[in-house]
Amino acid sequence: MPCPTPVSRRGRPGTTFVWPAAPAARPDNVAAAGQKLDLGGASAGKLSFIGAATNGDHRGTATVTFTDGTTATADLSFGDWILPGGGNDPVFGNTLVARTVYRNQPGAAGPSASVYATAPLEIAAGKKVATITLPADPDLHVFALGLG
């Protein structure tokens, strides 16, 4: 999929993210497989995920652990990168972040592809994010975290 230039972008209202600066032919996303992401006590009022699903629409939940030991769950559900919900409109409360005119495939240009932002998790004032544990669903692909 032709990807946007690696720059800071606006995700959901109140969040921003940085698109991965992966070299050509190198991964620019992570397939959710239960990984624990260390945010080192990041301060944020909102958290959303930037990504897309493959092989249809997929629902998932991430666990956010705060530095005080408490946890919260965050929606990590994305529509399919080509046909979300069987059409073109985002599903699961996702917001469209980027849509290509076409996607690369052998022999010719294929249909457009999309990347979405999840609805943000509202984080209570004073809370600091220690880690985020992704669900175990390899059809959920995360390109970035949106923080605000």
N, CA, C and O atoms as a GROMACS GRO file, in nm:
protein
  592
    1MET      N    1   0.086  -0.116   0.000
    1MET     CA    2   0.000   0.000   0.000
    1MET      C    3   0.090   0.122   0.000
    1MET      O    4   0.179   0.131   0.085
    2PRO      N    5   0.072   0.215  -0.092
    2PRO     CA    6   0.152   0.338  -0.086
    2PRO      C    7   0.123   0.407   0.047
    2PRO      O    8   0.007   0.426   0.083
    3CYS      N    9   0.225   0.444   0.121
    3CYS     CA   10   0.201   0.498   0.255
    3CYS      C   11   0.230   0.647   0.261
    3CYS      O   12   0.311   0.699   0.184
    4PRO      N   13   0.163   0.715   0.354
    4PRO     CA   14   0.186   0.857   0.372
    4PRO      C   15   0.331   0.884   0.414
    4PRO      O   16   0.400   0.795   0.462
    5THR      N   17   0.374   1.004   0.394
    5THR     CA   18   0.507   1.047   0.438
    5THR      C   19   0.514   1.040   0.589
    5THR      O   20   0.417   1.076   0.656
    6PRO      N   21   0.626   0.993   0.647
    6PRO     CA   22   0.636   0.982   0.793
    6PRO      C   23   0.644   1.119   0.861
    6PRO      O   24   0.753   1.174   0.878
    7VAL      N   25   0.532   1.170   0.898
    7VAL     CA   26   0.525   1.298   0.968
    7VAL      C   27   0.420   1.287   1.077
    7VAL      O   28   0.343   1.191   1.082
    8SER      N   29   0.418   1.384   1.164
    8SER     CA   30   0.317   1.387   1.270
    8SER      C   31   0.182   1.416   1.205
    8SER      O   32   0.172   1.505   1.120
    9ARG      N   33   0.081   1.343   1.244
    9ARG     CA   34  -0.054   1.359   1.189
    9ARG      C   35  -0.155   1.376   1.301
    9ARG      O   36  -0.128   1.341   1.416
   10ARG      N   37  -0.268   1.428   1.268
   10ARG     CA   38  -0.376   1.440   1.363
   10ARG      C   39  -0.461   1.314   1.353
   10ARG      O   40  -0.504   1.277   1.244
   11GLY      N   41  -0.486   1.249   1.466
   11GLY     CA   42  -0.571   1.131   1.470
   11GLY      C   43  -0.713   1.174   1.504
   11GLY      O   44  -0.770   1.260   1.437
   12ARG      N   45  -0.770   1.115   1.606
   12ARG     CA   46  -0.901   1.155   1.654
   12ARG      C   47  -0.886   1.293   1.716
   12ARG      O   48  -0.776   1.332   1.753
   13PRO      N   49  -0.994   1.368   1.727
   13PRO     CA   50  -0.984   1.500   1.791
   13PRO      C   51  -0.913   1.490   1.926
   13PRO      O   52  -0.952   1.412   2.013
   14GLY      N   53  -0.809   1.573   1.942
   14GLY     CA   54  -0.736   1.575   2.067
   14GLY      C   55  -0.619   1.479   2.074
   14GLY      O   56  -0.553   1.471   2.177
   15THR      N   57  -0.593   1.404   1.966
   15THR     CA   58  -0.478   1.314   1.965
   15THR      C   59  -0.392   1.338   1.841
   15THR      O   60  -0.442   1.383   1.738
   16THR      N   61  -0.265   1.306   1.852
   16THR     CA   62  -0.174   1.312   1.738
   16THR      C   63  -0.091   1.184   1.738
   16THR      O   64  -0.079   1.117   1.841
   17PHE      N   65  -0.033   1.152   1.623
   17PHE     CA   66   0.051   1.034   1.612
   17PHE      C   67   0.160   1.062   1.511
   17PHE      O   68   0.153   1.158   1.435
   18VAL      N   69   0.262   0.976   1.512
   18VAL     CA   70   0.370   0.984   1.414
   18VAL      C   71   0.364   0.859   1.329
   18VAL      O   72   0.370   0.747   1.380
   19TRP      N   73   0.353   0.879   1.196
   19TRP     CA   74   0.349   0.764   1.104
   19TRP      C   75   0.486   0.696   1.104
   19TRP      O   76   0.588   0.765   1.103
   20PRO      N   77   0.490   0.563   1.105
   20PRO     CA   78   0.620   0.495   1.109
   20PRO      C   79   0.706   0.528   0.986
   20PRO      O   80   0.655   0.533   0.874
   21ALA      N   81   0.832   0.549   1.008
   21ALA     CA   82   0.927   0.582   0.901
   21ALA      C   83   1.001   0.457   0.857
   21ALA      O   84   1.124   0.455   0.857
   22ALA      N   85   0.928   0.354   0.822
   22ALA     CA   86   0.990   0.227   0.782
   22ALA      C   87   1.041   0.236   0.638
   22ALA      O   88   0.973   0.291   0.552
   23PRO      N   89   1.160   0.182   0.613
   23PRO     CA   90   1.211   0.179   0.476
   23PRO      C   91   1.123   0.090   0.389
   23PRO      O   92   1.051   0.005   0.440
   24ALA      N   93   1.129   0.110   0.258
   24ALA     CA   94   1.052   0.028   0.164
   24ALA      C   95   1.079  -0.120   0.190
   24ALA      O   96   1.192  -0.160   0.219
   25ALA      N   97   0.975  -0.199   0.179
   25ALA     CA   98   0.980  -0.345   0.195
   25ALA      C   99   1.009  -0.389   0.339
   25ALA      O  100   1.043  -0.505   0.362
   26ARG      N  101   0.997  -0.299   0.436
   26ARG     CA  102   1.013  -0.331   0.578
   26ARG      C  103   0.879  -0.310   0.648
   26ARG      O  104   0.801  -0.225   0.605
   27PRO      N  105   0.852  -0.384   0.755
   27PRO     CA  106   0.723  -0.368   0.825
   27PRO      C  107   0.703  -0.225   0.878
   27PRO      O  108   0.796  -0.164   0.930
   28ASP      N  109   0.582  -0.175   0.864
   28ASP     CA  110   0.546  -0.044   0.918
   28ASP      C  111   0.433  -0.054   1.019
   28ASP      O  112   0.375   0.046   1.060
   29ASN      N  113   0.404  -0.179   1.059
   29ASN     CA  114   0.298  -0.202   1.158
   29ASN      C  115   0.331  -0.328   1.235
   29ASN      O  116   0.422  -0.402   1.201
   30VAL      N  117   0.254  -0.350   1.341
   30VAL     CA  118   0.270  -0.471   1.421
   30VAL      C  119   0.135  -0.543   1.421
   30VAL      O  120   0.030  -0.482   1.443
   31ALA      N  121   0.139  -0.674   1.397
   31ALA     CA  122   0.019  -0.756   1.409
   31ALA      C  123   0.001  -0.787   1.557
   31ALA      O  124   0.094  -0.832   1.624
   32ALA      N  125  -0.119  -0.763   1.608
   32ALA     CA  126  -0.146  -0.783   1.751
   32ALA      C  127  -0.130  -0.930   1.789
   32ALA      O  128  -0.198  -1.017   1.735
   33ALA      N  129  -0.038  -0.956   1.882
   33ALA     CA  130  -0.012  -1.093   1.926
   33ALA      C  131   0.016  -1.096   2.076
   33ALA      O  132   0.099  -1.174   2.123
   34GLY      N  133  -0.054  -1.011   2.151
   34GLY     CA  134  -0.036  -1.008   2.295
   34GLY      C  135   0.087  -0.932   2.342
   34GLY      O  136   0.126  -0.944   2.458
   35GLN      N  137   0.150  -0.853   2.254
   35GLN     CA  138   0.270  -0.778   2.292
   35GLN      C  139   0.239  -0.675   2.400
   35GLN      O  140   0.128  -0.621   2.407
   36LYS      N  141   0.339  -0.650   2.483
   36LYS     CA  142   0.330  -0.546   2.585
   36LYS      C  143   0.415  -0.428   2.539
   36LYS      O  144   0.536  -0.443   2.521
   37LEU      N  145   0.352  -0.313   2.521
   37LEU     CA  146   0.421  -0.192   2.477
   37LEU      C  147   0.453  -0.108   2.600
   37LEU      O  148   0.364  -0.076   2.679
   38ASP      N  149   0.579  -0.072   2.617
   38ASP     CA  150   0.623   0.006   2.733
   38ASP      C  151   0.616   0.154   2.698
   38ASP      O  152   0.690   0.202   2.612
   39LEU      N  153   0.527   0.228   2.765
   39LEU     CA  154   0.515   0.372   2.742
   39LEU      C  155   0.588   0.452   2.848
   39LEU      O  156   0.588   0.575   2.843
   40GLY      N  157   0.650   0.386   2.943
   40GLY     CA  158   0.738   0.452   3.039
   40GLY      C  159   0.676   0.563   3.123
   40GLY      O  160   0.745   0.658   3.160
   41GLY      N  161   0.547   0.552   3.154
   41GLY     CA  162   0.484   0.654   3.237
   41GLY      C  163   0.440   0.778   3.160
   41GLY      O  164   0.442   0.888   3.214
   42ALA      N  165   0.401   0.760   3.035
   42ALA     CA  166   0.357   0.872   2.951
   42ALA      C  167   0.231   0.938   3.007
   42ALA      O  168   0.138   0.870   3.051
   43SER      N  169   0.230   1.070   3.005
   43SER     CA  170   0.112   1.146   3.044
   43SER      C  171   0.027   1.171   2.920
   43SER      O  172   0.078   1.219   2.819
   44ALA      N  173  -0.101   1.139   2.928
   44ALA     CA  174  -0.192   1.162   2.816
   44ALA      C  175  -0.333   1.166   2.870
   44ALA      O  176  -0.367   1.095   2.965
   45GLY      N  177  -0.416   1.248   2.811
   45GLY     CA  178  -0.557   1.254   2.848
   45GLY      C  179  -0.642   1.164   2.761
   45GLY      O  180  -0.754   1.129   2.797
   46LYS      N  181  -0.586   1.126   2.643
   46LYS     CA  182  -0.657   1.038   2.550
   46LYS      C  183  -0.557   0.944   2.485
   46LYS      O  184  -0.439   0.975   2.470
   47LEU      N  185  -0.608   0.826   2.447
   47LEU     CA  186  -0.527   0.727   2.378
   47LEU      C  187  -0.612   0.662   2.271
   47LEU      O  188  -0.723   0.617   2.299
   48SER      N  189  -0.562   0.658   2.148
   48SER     CA  190  -0.630   0.583   2.043
   48SER      C  191  -0.527   0.508   1.961
   48SER      O  192  -0.408   0.540   1.964
   49PHE      N  193  -0.573   0.409   1.888
   49PHE     CA  194  -0.486   0.326   1.805
   49PHE      C  195  -0.509   0.361   1.659
   49PHE      O  196  -0.622   0.388   1.618
   50ILE      N  197  -0.401   0.362   1.581
   50ILE     CA  198  -0.407   0.388   1.438
   50ILE      C  199  -0.375   0.256   1.370
   50ILE      O  200  -0.270   0.197   1.396
   51GLY      N  201  -0.465   0.208   1.283
   51GLY     CA  202  -0.440   0.081   1.218
   51GLY      C  203  -0.552   0.036   1.127
   51GLY      O  204  -0.634   0.117   1.084
   52ALA      N  205  -0.554  -0.092   1.098
   52ALA     CA  206  -0.656  -0.152   1.013
   52ALA      C  207  -0.656  -0.302   1.037
   52ALA      O  208  -0.562  -0.357   1.094
   53ALA      N  209  -0.764  -0.367   0.993
   53ALA     CA  210  -0.774  -0.512   1.004
   53ALA      C  211  -0.755  -0.575   0.865
   53ALA      O  212  -0.776  -0.510   0.763
   54THR      N  213  -0.715  -0.699   0.866
   54THR     CA  214  -0.709  -0.777   0.742
   54THR      C  215  -0.804  -0.896   0.757
   54THR      O  216  -0.839  -0.936   0.868
   55ASN      N  217  -0.843  -0.952   0.644
   55ASN     CA  218  -0.934  -1.068   0.644
   55ASN      C  219  -1.066  -1.037   0.712
   55ASN      O  220  -1.116  -1.117   0.791
   56GLY      N  221  -1.123  -0.920   0.682
   56GLY     CA  222  -1.251  -0.879   0.739
   56GLY      C  223  -1.232  -0.784   0.856
   56GLY      O  224  -1.120  -0.749   0.893
   57ASP      N  225  -1.345  -0.742   0.913
   57ASP     CA  226  -1.345  -0.653   1.029
   57ASP      C  227  -1.312  -0.736   1.153
   57ASP      O  228  -1.352  -0.852   1.163
   58HIS      N  229  -1.238  -0.677   1.248
   58HIS     CA  230  -1.202  -0.749   1.370
   58HIS      C  231  -1.218  -0.660   1.492
   58HIS      O  232  -1.184  -0.541   1.489
   59ARG      N  233  -1.271  -0.719   1.600
   59ARG     CA  234  -1.285  -0.651   1.728
   59ARG      C  235  -1.180  -0.703   1.825
   59ARG      O  236  -1.148  -0.822   1.827
   60GLY      N  237  -1.126  -0.611   1.906
   60GLY     CA  238  -1.030  -0.650   2.008
   60GLY      C  239  -1.029  -0.549   2.121
   60GLY      O  240  -1.086  -0.440   2.110
   61THR      N  241  -0.963  -0.586   2.229
   61THR     CA  242  -0.950  -0.498   2.345
   61THR      C  243  -0.805  -0.502   2.393
   61THR      O  244  -0.746  -0.609   2.406
   62ALA      N  245  -0.749  -0.385   2.418
   62ALA     CA  246  -0.614  -0.374   2.474
   62ALA      C  247  -0.627  -0.342   2.623
   62ALA      O  248  -0.725  -0.282   2.666
   63THR      N  249  -0.528  -0.384   2.700
   63THR     CA  250  -0.526  -0.352   2.843
   63THR      C  251  -0.422  -0.244   2.867
   63THR      O  252  -0.306  -0.259   2.831
   64VAL      N  253  -0.467  -0.134   2.926
   64VAL     CA  254  -0.379  -0.021   2.959
   64VAL      C  255  -0.349  -0.030   3.108
   64VAL      O  256  -0.440  -0.032   3.191
   65THR      N  257  -0.220  -0.036   3.141
   65THR     CA  258  -0.178  -0.040   3.281
   65THR      C  259  -0.113   0.092   3.316
   65THR      O  260  -0.024   0.140   3.245
   66PHE      N  261  -0.157   0.151   3.426
   66PHE     CA  262  -0.105   0.281   3.470
   66PHE      C  263   0.006   0.260   3.573
   66PHE      O  264   0.019   0.153   3.631
   67THR      N  265   0.083   0.364   3.594
   67THR     CA  266   0.197   0.354   3.686
   67THR      C  267   0.153   0.326   3.830
   67THR      O  268   0.234   0.278   3.910
   68ASP      N  269   0.028   0.354   3.865
   68ASP     CA  270  -0.020   0.324   4.001
   68ASP      C  271  -0.071   0.180   4.014
   68ASP      O  272  -0.121   0.142   4.120
   69GLY      N  273  -0.060   0.100   3.906
   69GLY     CA  274  -0.100  -0.040   3.909
   69GLY      C  275  -0.242  -0.066   3.864
   69GLY      O  276  -0.279  -0.182   3.844
   70THR      N  277  -0.324   0.038   3.847
   70THR     CA  278  -0.460   0.017   3.800
   70THR      C  279  -0.459  -0.007   3.649
   70THR      O  280  -0.361   0.023   3.580
   71THR      N  281  -0.571  -0.061   3.600
   71THR     CA  282  -0.582  -0.090   3.457
   71THR      C  283  -0.712  -0.037   3.401
   71THR      O  284  -0.806  -0.006   3.474
   72ALA      N  285  -0.714  -0.027   3.269
   72ALA     CA  286  -0.835   0.009   3.195
   72ALA      C  287  -0.831  -0.069   3.064
   72ALA      O  288  -0.725  -0.110   3.019
   73THR      N  289  -0.947  -0.088   3.004
   73THR     CA  290  -0.950  -0.153   2.874
   73THR      C  291  -0.977  -0.047   2.767
   73THR      O  292  -1.054   0.047   2.788
   74ALA      N  293  -0.913  -0.065   2.653
   74ALA     CA  294  -0.928   0.027   2.541
   74ALA      C  295  -0.973  -0.053   2.419
   74ALA      O  296  -0.920  -0.161   2.392
   75ASP      N  297  -1.069   0.000   2.346
   75ASP     CA  298  -1.115  -0.065   2.225
   75ASP      C  299  -1.003  -0.066   2.121
   75ASP      O  300  -0.941   0.037   2.094
   76LEU      N  301  -0.978  -0.182   2.065
   76LEU     CA  302  -0.881  -0.194   1.957
   76LEU      C  303  -0.948  -0.275   1.847
   76LEU      O  304  -0.909  -0.388   1.818
   77SER      N  305  -1.050  -0.215   1.786
   77SER     CA  306  -1.127  -0.277   1.679
   77SER      C  307  -1.110  -0.196   1.552
   77SER      O  308  -1.118  -0.073   1.555
   78PHE      N  309  -1.087  -0.265   1.441
   78PHE     CA  310  -1.070  -0.196   1.314
   78PHE      C  311  -1.153  -0.262   1.206
   78PHE      O  312  -1.177  -0.383   1.208
   79GLY      N  313  -1.196  -0.179   1.110
   79GLY     CA  314  -1.257  -0.230   0.990
   79GLY      C  315  -1.149  -0.283   0.897
   79GLY      O  316  -1.031  -0.248   0.909
   80ASP      N  317  -1.190  -0.368   0.803
   80ASP     CA  318  -1.098  -0.423   0.704
   80ASP      C  319  -1.033  -0.311   0.624
   80ASP      O  320  -1.098  -0.211   0.593
   81TRP      N  321  -0.907  -0.326   0.590
   81TRP     CA  322  -0.830  -0.222   0.522
   81TRP      C  323  -0.880  -0.195   0.381
   81TRP      O  324  -0.850  -0.089   0.326
   82ILE      N  325  -0.955  -0.289   0.322
   82ILE     CA  326  -1.005  -0.268   0.186
   82ILE      C  327  -1.155  -0.244   0.184
   82ILE      O  328  -1.200  -0.148   0.121
   83LEU      N  329  -1.233  -0.327   0.251
   83LEU     CA  330  -1.378  -0.314   0.250
   83LEU      C  331  -1.434  -0.318   0.392
   83LEU      O  332  -1.488  -0.420   0.433
   84PRO      N  333  -1.421  -0.209   0.469
   84PRO     CA  334  -1.474  -0.211   0.606
   84PRO      C  335  -1.624  -0.233   0.606
   84PRO      O  336  -1.698  -0.160   0.540
   85GLY      N  337  -1.669  -0.332   0.679
   85GLY     CA  338  -1.812  -0.359   0.684
   85GLY      C  339  -1.870  -0.396   0.549
   85GLY      O  340  -1.992  -0.390   0.530
   86GLY      N  341  -1.785  -0.436   0.454
   86GLY     CA  342  -1.830  -0.471   0.321
   86GLY      C  343  -1.850  -0.351   0.229
   86GLY      O  344  -1.895  -0.367   0.116
   87GLY      N  345  -1.815  -0.230   0.276
   87GLY     CA  346  -1.833  -0.109   0.196
   87GLY      C  347  -1.713  -0.018   0.208
   87GLY      O  348  -1.599  -0.064   0.214
   88ASN      N  349  -1.739   0.113   0.212
   88ASN     CA  350  -1.630   0.211   0.222
   88ASN      C  351  -1.629   0.290   0.351
   88ASN      O  352  -1.530   0.357   0.381
   89ASP      N  353  -1.737   0.284   0.430
   89ASP     CA  354  -1.747   0.367   0.550
   89ASP      C  355  -1.683   0.297   0.670
   89ASP      O  356  -1.697   0.175   0.686
   90PRO      N  357  -1.613   0.373   0.756
   90PRO     CA  358  -1.554   0.313   0.876
   90PRO      C  359  -1.660   0.247   0.964
   90PRO      O  360  -1.776   0.287   0.965
   91VAL      N  361  -1.618   0.145   1.039
   91VAL     CA  362  -1.706   0.072   1.131
   91VAL      C  363  -1.650   0.082   1.272
   91VAL      O  364  -1.541   0.134   1.293
   92PHE      N  365  -1.725   0.032   1.370
   92PHE     CA  366  -1.683   0.025   1.511
   92PHE      C  367  -1.649   0.162   1.570
   92PHE      O  368  -1.573   0.169   1.666
   93GLY      N  369  -1.703   0.270   1.515
   93GLY     CA  370  -1.671   0.403   1.567
   93GLY      C  371  -1.535   0.453   1.522
   93GLY      O  372  -1.487   0.555   1.572
   94ASN      N  373  -1.471   0.382   1.426
   94ASN     CA  374  -1.342   0.427   1.372
   94ASN      C  375  -1.358   0.557   1.296
   94ASN      O  376  -1.466   0.588   1.245
   95THR      N  377  -1.250   0.632   1.287
   95THR     CA  378  -1.241   0.752   1.204
   95THR      C  379  -1.136   0.724   1.097
   95THR      O  380  -1.031   0.668   1.125
   96LEU      N  381  -1.166   0.764   0.973
   96LEU     CA  382  -1.070   0.745   0.864
   96LEU      C  383  -0.951   0.838   0.885
   96LEU      O  384  -0.968   0.958   0.905
   97VAL      N  385  -0.829   0.782   0.880
   97VAL     CA  386  -0.706   0.859   0.893
   97VAL      C  387  -0.646   0.882   0.754
   97VAL      O  388  -0.604   0.994   0.721
   98ALA      N  389  -0.643   0.777   0.672
   98ALA     CA  390  -0.586   0.789   0.538
   98ALA      C  391  -0.650   0.684   0.447
   98ALA      O  392  -0.682   0.574   0.490
   99ARG      N  393  -0.667   0.721   0.320
   99ARG     CA  394  -0.715   0.627   0.219
   99ARG      C  395  -0.632   0.650   0.094
   99ARG      O  396  -0.619   0.763   0.047
  100THR      N  397  -0.577   0.543   0.040
  100THR     CA  398  -0.499   0.554  -0.083
  100THR      C  399  -0.592   0.551  -0.204
  100THR      O  400  -0.705   0.504  -0.196
  101VAL      N  401  -0.543   0.600  -0.315
  101VAL     CA  402  -0.618   0.594  -0.439
  101VAL      C  403  -0.620   0.450  -0.491
  101VAL      O  404  -0.718   0.405  -0.549
  102TYR      N  405  -0.511   0.378  -0.469
  102TYR     CA  406  -0.497   0.238  -0.510
  102TYR      C  407  -0.401   0.169  -0.414
  102TYR      O  408  -0.339   0.233  -0.329
  103ARG      N  409  -0.389   0.039  -0.430
  103ARG     CA  410  -0.288  -0.036  -0.356
  103ARG      C  411  -0.208  -0.119  -0.455
  103ARG      O  412  -0.260  -0.160  -0.559
  104ASN      N  413  -0.084  -0.142  -0.424
  104ASN     CA  414   0.003  -0.221  -0.511
  104ASN      C  415  -0.034  -0.368  -0.500
  104ASN      O  416  -0.054  -0.422  -0.390
  105GLN      N  417  -0.045  -0.432  -0.615
  105GLN     CA  418  -0.065  -0.575  -0.620
  105GLN      C  419  -0.006  -0.626  -0.751
  105GLN      O  420   0.008  -0.548  -0.845
  106PRO      N  421   0.028  -0.753  -0.759
  106PRO     CA  422   0.091  -0.804  -0.880
  106PRO      C  423   0.002  -0.780  -1.004
  106PRO      O  424  -0.118  -0.807  -1.001
  107GLY      N  425   0.062  -0.730  -1.110
  107GLY     CA  426  -0.007  -0.716  -1.237
  107GLY      C  427  -0.075  -0.583  -1.262
  107GLY      O  428  -0.083  -0.539  -1.377
  108ALA      N  429  -0.124  -0.518  -1.158
  108ALA     CA  430  -0.195  -0.391  -1.178
  108ALA      C  431  -0.227  -0.327  -1.044
  108ALA      O  432  -0.211  -0.389  -0.939
  109ALA      N  433  -0.273  -0.203  -1.050
  109ALA     CA  434  -0.316  -0.135  -0.927
  109ALA      C  435  -0.445  -0.198  -0.877
  109ALA      O  436  -0.535  -0.230  -0.956
  110GLY      N  437  -0.453  -0.217  -0.746
  110GLY     CA  438  -0.572  -0.274  -0.685
  110GLY      C  439  -0.662  -0.166  -0.627
  110GLY      O  440  -0.632  -0.047  -0.641
  111PRO      N  441  -0.769  -0.206  -0.563
  111PRO     CA  442  -0.860  -0.107  -0.503
  111PRO      C  443  -0.792  -0.030  -0.390
  111PRO      O  444  -0.684  -0.067  -0.344
  112SER      N  445  -0.855   0.078  -0.348
  112SER     CA  446  -0.799   0.162  -0.243
  112SER      C  447  -0.786   0.086  -0.112
  112SER      O  448  -0.850  -0.018  -0.092
  113ALA      N  449  -0.702   0.138  -0.022
  113ALA     CA  450  -0.682   0.080   0.110
  113ALA      C  451  -0.691   0.192   0.212
  113ALA      O  452  -0.660   0.307   0.182
  114SER      N  453  -0.735   0.159   0.334
  114SER     CA  454  -0.759   0.260   0.437
  114SER      C  455  -0.692   0.226   0.568
  114SER      O  456  -0.664   0.110   0.598
  115VAL      N  457  -0.666   0.331   0.646
  115VAL     CA  458  -0.614   0.320   0.783
  115VAL      C  459  -0.707   0.403   0.871
  115VAL      O  460  -0.752   0.510   0.829
  116TYR      N  461  -0.734   0.356   0.992
  116TYR     CA  462  -0.832   0.417   1.081
  116TYR      C  463  -0.774   0.451   1.218
  116TYR      O  464  -0.668   0.403   1.256
  117ALA      N  465  -0.848   0.534   1.291
  117ALA     CA  466  -0.820   0.560   1.432
  117ALA      C  467  -0.939   0.508   1.512
  117ALA      O  468  -1.054   0.527   1.473
  118THR      N  469  -0.911   0.443   1.625
  118THR     CA  470  -1.017   0.397   1.713
  118THR      C  471  -1.073   0.516   1.792
  118THR      O  472  -1.009   0.621   1.802
  119ALA      N  473  -1.190   0.499   1.848
  119ALA     CA  474  -1.244   0.598   1.941
  119ALA      C  475  -1.147   0.605   2.059
  119ALA      O  476  -1.102   0.501   2.107
  120PRO      N  477  -1.114   0.724   2.106
  120PRO     CA  478  -1.012   0.734   2.212
  120PRO      C  479  -1.061   0.688   2.349
  120PRO      O  480  -1.178   0.704   2.385
  121LEU      N  481  -0.967   0.630   2.423
  121LEU     CA  482  -0.988   0.602   2.564
  121LEU      C  483  -0.961   0.732   2.637
  121LEU      O  484  -0.854   0.791   2.620
  122GLU      N  485  -1.054   0.778   2.719
  122GLU     CA  486  -1.034   0.897   2.802
  122GLU      C  487  -0.959   0.854   2.927
  122GLU      O  488  -1.003   0.765   3.000
  123ILE      N  489  -0.846   0.918   2.953
  123ILE     CA  490  -0.762   0.883   3.067
  123ILE      C  491  -0.780   0.989   3.176
  123ILE      O  492  -0.771   1.109   3.149
  124ALA      N  493  -0.804   0.944   3.297
  124ALA     CA  494  -0.827   1.035   3.409
  124ALA      C  495  -0.705   1.123   3.435
  124ALA      O  496  -0.591   1.080   3.418
  125ALA      N  497  -0.731   1.246   3.475
  125ALA     CA  498  -0.623   1.340   3.506
  125ALA      C  499  -0.529   1.281   3.609
  125ALA      O  500  -0.573   1.219   3.706
  126GLY      N  501  -0.400   1.299   3.588
  126GLY     CA  502  -0.300   1.251   3.681
  126GLY      C  503  -0.253   1.109   3.656
  126GLY      O  504  -0.150   1.068   3.710
  127LYS      N  505  -0.326   1.033   3.574
  127LYS     CA  506  -0.285   0.896   3.543
  127LYS      C  507  -0.171   0.899   3.442
  127LYS      O  508  -0.169   0.984   3.353
  128LYS      N  509  -0.076   0.806   3.456
  128LYS     CA  510   0.036   0.794   3.362
  128LYS      C  511   0.037   0.651   3.310
  128LYS      O  512   0.025   0.555   3.385
  129VAL      N  513   0.052   0.639   3.177
  129VAL     CA  514   0.046   0.508   3.113
  129VAL      C  515   0.181   0.438   3.124
  129VAL      O  516   0.282   0.488   3.074
  130ALA      N  517   0.182   0.322   3.189
  130ALA     CA  518   0.304   0.242   3.202
  130ALA      C  519   0.317   0.149   3.080
  130ALA      O  520   0.418   0.153   3.009
  131THR      N  521   0.214   0.067   3.057
  131THR     CA  522   0.219  -0.028   2.946
  131THR      C  523   0.083  -0.042   2.880
  131THR      O  524  -0.020  -0.007   2.937
  132ILE      N  525   0.085  -0.094   2.759
  132ILE     CA  526  -0.036  -0.132   2.687
  132ILE      C  527  -0.013  -0.274   2.637
  132ILE      O  528   0.087  -0.302   2.572
  133THR      N  529  -0.106  -0.364   2.668
  133THR     CA  530  -0.097  -0.501   2.620
  133THR      C  531  -0.199  -0.520   2.509
  133THR      O  532  -0.319  -0.501   2.528
  134LEU      N  533  -0.149  -0.556   2.392
  134LEU     CA  534  -0.234  -0.576   2.276
  134LEU      C  535  -0.308  -0.709   2.286
  134LEU      O  536  -0.260  -0.800   2.353
  135PRO      N  537  -0.423  -0.721   2.220
  135PRO     CA  538  -0.491  -0.850   2.217
  135PRO      C  539  -0.414  -0.949   2.129
  135PRO      O  540  -0.318  -0.910   2.061
  136ALA      N  541  -0.455  -1.073   2.129
  136ALA     CA  542  -0.392  -1.174   2.044
  136ALA      C  543  -0.482  -1.199   1.923
  136ALA      O  544  -0.564  -1.291   1.923
  137ASP      N  545  -0.467  -1.117   1.821
  137ASP     CA  546  -0.541  -1.130   1.695
  137ASP      C  547  -0.452  -1.078   1.583
  137ASP      O  548  -0.444  -0.957   1.562
  138PRO      N  549  -0.385  -1.168   1.510
  138PRO     CA  550  -0.290  -1.125   1.408
  138PRO      C  551  -0.353  -1.052   1.289
  138PRO      O  552  -0.281  -1.002   1.203
  139ASP      N  553  -0.486  -1.046   1.284
  139ASP     CA  554  -0.553  -0.970   1.177
  139ASP      C  555  -0.577  -0.825   1.216
  139ASP      O  556  -0.630  -0.748   1.137
  140LEU      N  557  -0.538  -0.787   1.338
  140LEU     CA  558  -0.541  -0.647   1.381
  140LEU      C  559  -0.401  -0.591   1.366
  140LEU      O  560  -0.306  -0.642   1.427
  141HIS      N  561  -0.386  -0.487   1.286
  141HIS     CA  562  -0.255  -0.427   1.259
  141HIS      C  563  -0.250  -0.285   1.314
  141HIS      O  564  -0.334  -0.202   1.280
  142VAL      N  565  -0.152  -0.258   1.400
  142VAL     CA  566  -0.135  -0.127   1.462
  142VAL      C  567  -0.015  -0.058   1.399
  142VAL      O  568   0.096  -0.110   1.400
  143PHE      N  569  -0.039   0.062   1.345
  143PHE     CA  570   0.066   0.143   1.283
  143PHE      C  571   0.123   0.245   1.382
  143PHE      O  572   0.242   0.277   1.376
  144ALA      N  573   0.040   0.296   1.471
  144ALA     CA  574   0.084   0.399   1.565
  144ALA      C  575  -0.015   0.410   1.680
  144ALA      O  576  -0.126   0.357   1.674
  145LEU      N  577   0.027   0.480   1.785
  145LEU     CA  578  -0.061   0.516   1.896
  145LEU      C  579  -0.088   0.664   1.885
  145LEU      O  580   0.003   0.743   1.860
  146GLY      N  581  -0.213   0.702   1.904
  146GLY     CA  582  -0.249   0.844   1.909
  146GLY      C  583  -0.261   0.886   2.054
  146GLY      O  584  -0.340   0.828   2.129
  147LEU      N  585  -0.184   0.986   2.094
  147LEU     CA  586  -0.189   1.036   2.232
  147LEU      C  587  -0.229   1.182   2.232
  147LEU      O  588  -0.197   1.256   2.140
  148GLY      N  589  -0.298   1.222   2.336
  148GLY     CA  590  -0.340   1.362   2.345
  148GLY      C  591  -0.354   1.405   2.487
  148GLY      O  592  -0.388   1.520   2.513
   0.00000   0.00000   0.00000
